[in-house]
Amino acid sequence: MRTPSARCRLRVACLALLVPVLGLLAPEPARAAPEEAAPAGRFRNEALGVSAKVPEGWKLSAEAGTPTVWKRLATFWDPVTGSEAVLSARSRSAASVEDLEGAVRRDWAQNPRLQVTAMRRVPSAPPARPVPLVIVDATFTVKSEPKEGDPAPRIPPPPVTYRVNATYFLGPGYEYMLYATAQSTHWSRITARIDALRESFAFEGAEAQASGPVGEGAYRNNEVLFSCRYPSNYGVIVPARSSHVVQFEGIGADDPDLGVYHLAFEGDAADDAARLVDHYQAGGGEARISTIEVFGKQARLVTAQAAVGGKDQTILIAIVKRGSGELFRLRASMPKGSDAKGRRVFEAFVASFQMGVPAPR
């Protein structure tokens, strides 16, 4: 009778653990021949703009398609040890790496059999690391079962411990996860290959730098890919909120505060503008919507009068979409009565704003 390979046993052992994390409920597709799937030892998915180098001596099978929920794109495996790494992707839903880390923690908490030993957030560092990462290390154990047709042993063998390393990549248009699994006894033999595989990933659009102004009064963000100008006497603050990318604050009492927000949002700019109007009106303020242009794109402008911290404020928010799943809010707030100056500063701020190009979707 033919016995399962080590790799087959590994897949059976970890499938039940992988499903809650990935949401992969479809059966594994048929594999292409390695030489067809990995020409010149490289994996590439044209639709998603992602590529990687196949570890030396490993095999690869690749699947086509564009995901909306987690979808397996490729499986890399080592025929010698039976170890494997599964690459999956889904449409981007996190506005920042902090949001992604929160989602990862919630996903992994659903399966108590996976014992998380470490979780860390890694910022982008182009060109070597073009996108930010969340990396998870974990273990799980599987009780040894007798081979089919064999009697149960008098003394059961000890359980087998497996190591897991999952890397989440926050790409411009998609989130990716590389889920590597191996028996603990093999881990030292493959860990360098997994590290090399992780470091070889490239994402179309992520290597682009934010274009735009440089020098005094210029701000460029190469993680979210945008740039803008702000008054040269302003200070630059990185807020604690994940969707609030940057804040610019003046020194004068009537200087408007400026900010850039980046959010995952599937609706259009008008939908987000309507949300903001409802928010300000629910708080007793006034708000209206008009149409403007931001970076050559039609956008929405919300103009609101509201009490903020006990003070009457005028608030201007320009909303512009990038692709189908993300938007930027350019915000200015100023004391009521300093609207004329605040509008001039805000209009110059909006006119300077430039967006980089995200990965194709």
N, C-alpha and C positions, 0 to 999 in steps of 0.2 A: 504494500500500500504506500502511496506517495505521501510523504510528510510535508507539512507546510515549511516554507523557507523562513529564515530568521526575520526577514523583512515583512513577510506576510503575517507572522505572529505579532510583530511590532504594530502593524497597522490595525489588527484586530484589537490589540490591547489598548491602543490610544484613541480609537475612533469614537468611543462613547465619551471620552473626555474632550475631544476636539470639537464635537458638534455643538455643545452649549456655548463655547467661546466663539466659534465662527458662524454658527447658524447654517452649516453646510449639511443639508438634509438629503441632497441628491446623491445617488450612488456614484462611485468613482468612474469617470469615463474611461473608455478603452485607451490604452497607451499607444502612441506612435512609436515607431522604431527609433532608438536613440539617435542614429545618424540622420534621420529625417527631422527630428525635433530639435536637434542642437548642432546645426552646422557650425564648424570652426569652434566648437565648445562655448557657444554663446546663446543665451536665451534672449528673445526680444518679442514683445507684444506691441505691434504697430498701433493698434487702436488706443491703447492706454499710454503709449510712449514710455514704456519701462523696459529696461534691459539689465542683464547681469551676466557675469562670467561663470560658467559651470565649473565647479571644483574638479581638479585633475583626478581622473579615475572614477568619477561619479557619472551616473546616467541621468537623463532628463526626459520627461514627457511633458508636452505643453498643450494647453487647451485654448481655443480662441473665444472671443466674445467680450462684451462690455457689461460690467456688473452694475446693478443698482443696490443689491444687498451683497453680503460676502459671497464671492465666487472664486473657486480654485482656478488659478491661471497656469500653474506649473508645479511639478513634483521633481525634486532633485533627490537621488538616493545613491548610497554607497553599496555596491553589490557584495563587498567583503564583510561588512559589519551589519548590514541590514538597516543602518541608520538612514533617516530621510529628513528633508526640509520641504514643507509645502508653502508655496506662495499663493496668497489669496488677495483679493481687492474688493473694495466697494466704493460707491460714490462718496465723496468727502462730505461729512456732516459736522466735523469739528472746525470751529473758527480759529482755534489755536492749539498748540501742543498741550497746553494745560487742560483744555476741554477734552482732547483726545485721551490724556492720562486718566481723567475722571471716568470716561466711558470704559476704558480698559479695566479699571478697578472694579466697576460694576459688573462687567462681563465675567471676569475671573471669580468674583465672589459667588457666582451662581453655581459653581462646581466645587464643593468642599474636598473632593478627592484630589484635586490639584493643589498641592501645598506650595504656595508662593514663597520663595526664599529671598527674593529681591525684586524691586521695581524701581526703575530710574528714568528720569526725563533727560534727554540729551539734546542740546540746542544745535541748530544747523551751523556749519562752519565751511562755507564754500571755499574752494571747489571740491575738497576731499569729502565733505559731508554736505550734500546740497540741500537736504531737507531735515527738519527736526525728527527725533526718534523717541519712542517709549520702548524700553527693553524690559522684559519680564523673564526671570529665572524661576523655575519650579521643578518639583519632583512628583512622581506618583508611583505607587507600587501595584503589582499584579500578582495574584496567586498563581502558582504554577499548576497547570491542568495536565492530566495524562493525555498522551496522543490517542487519537481515535482508534478504538479497537484494543488498546492496551488496558490491563487491569489496573486499578488504583494501587499505588505503592503502599506498603505497610507503613512507611515513614514518609509523609508528604515532603517534597522538596521545599526549600525556603522560597519565599516570594521574591520576585524580581523587581528591582528598583530602576526606574527610568528617569532620565534628566530631560528637561524641556527648556528651550531658549526661544522666546517669541519676540520678534522685533517688529514694531509698528512704525511705518514711515508715513508722515503727514505730507503727502504730495500736493501740488498745486490744484489738481482736479479730483484726486482719488486718495483714499487711505489704503495702504498695503500692509499685509502682515506676513512675515516669514516665520513659520512655526517649525522649529527643528526638534527632533526627538531621537533619543538613542538610549540603549541600556547604559547604566552608570559605569559599567566595566569598560565600555567602549568610548566613553565621553572624551577622555584625554587624547584619543586617536583622531577624533573628528573636530574638536573645538576650534583648531586653527583653520580648518576648512570652512566652518560655519562663519567665523570672523571674516575670512577672505570673501566669502559669498556676500555677506552683508555689506562689506565695504565696496564691492564691485557694482552695486546697484546704481543705475543712472536713470533720471527722470526728465523726460522732455519738458522744457519750460522752466524746470527748477534751477538749471544752471544759469538762466538769464539773470542779470542784475537789474535793479530798478534804475531806469533811465531818468534823466531830469537834471535839475540844477545842482551845482556843487558850491562849496565855499560858505561864507558867513550867511546865516539865515536860511540854509538849505538843509533839508532832512531827507534821508533815503533809507528805506527799509527793504533789505534784500531777502527777508523771510516771507513777508506777505506780498512783496513786489509792488511798491509804490514810492512816489517821491512828492515833495511839496516844498513851498517856501513859507516862511513865517517871519514876522518882524524881527530884525536883528537884535533888538534889545530884550527879546523874550527869553524865558527859560524853557528848557525841554525836560519833561517829566514822563517817566514810564509808569503808568498806573498799575495798580494791583489787579484790576479786573481784566480777565483774559480777552474779552472782545474789544476793550478800550486800548488801542495799540499805543497811542502817544497823545500827550497833552502839551500845549504851548501856553505859557502864562506870562502876561506882561507885569510891569511894576507899578503902573498907574492905576488909580482907583476906577477909572472909566475905560481901561484897556479891556477889550473883549478876550475871554478865554477861548482858545481854539483846540479842537480835538479831532482825531481820526479813529473811527470804529470800523472793525471788520467782522462780519457775521456770516455764518452759513444760513442761507435763506432761499427756498425754492420758488417763492412767489416773485412778482415783479416789483419795481420801485414804488408803484402806486399803492400796492398792498401794504408795504412797510410804512409808507407815509400815512395811510389810513390808521394803522396801528398807533402811530405816534399821536395823531390828532385825537383819537379816542383816549389815549393816556392823559394828555394835557386837559382835555375837557372834563374827564372824570375827576380830576383834581381841582376843578373850579376855574381853570384857565380858559384861554381862547386860542384857537389854532386854525390855520387855513393852509391849503395846498396850492402851489403853482408849479409851472413847468419851467425848467432851466436846462442848460447844457453843461455837462462836466466831461472834460477830456474828449470832446467831440461826440459824446453820447447824450441822448435825451435822458433827463433825470428829473427828479421831483424835489421841490423845496418846501419844507414845512416851516412856517413862521408862527411862533407861539408867544403868548404873553402869559407868564405863570409866576407864582411865588415859589422861590427856591431858597431854603434856609431862612425864611422869614423876610426875604427881600424880593421886590418885584423885578423880574428879569425879562428881557427880550431874548428869545432863543431862535436861532436859524439853523436848520439842518438840511443839507443837500444829500440826496440819496441816489446812488448810481450803482447799477448791477454790473458784475463782471462774470460772464458766462451765465449758466442757468442756476448755479447753486450757491452763489456768494454775492454779498453787496458791501459797499462802503457807505458809511455816514460821515460826512464832514460837518462838524458842529461848532457853532459859536454861541456864547452866552455873554450878555452884557447888562449892566444896570439900566433899568428903564430911564430914558432921558438922554442916553448916550448912543441912541440908535444910529445916527448919521455917521459918526466915526466908526462904530462897530460894523456897519454894513460895508464901508469902504475896505476895512481890513479883511472882512470875510470874503468879499468879492475877489480881492487879490489872492487870498488863500485858495479859493476854489479854482481860480483861473490857472494857478501854478500846479495844480494836482495832476499827476500822471500815474497811470497804472501799467504794470508789467503784464505780459501775456501769460495766462495760466496754461497748464497742459491741455491738449485737445480732449474734448469730451464726446 
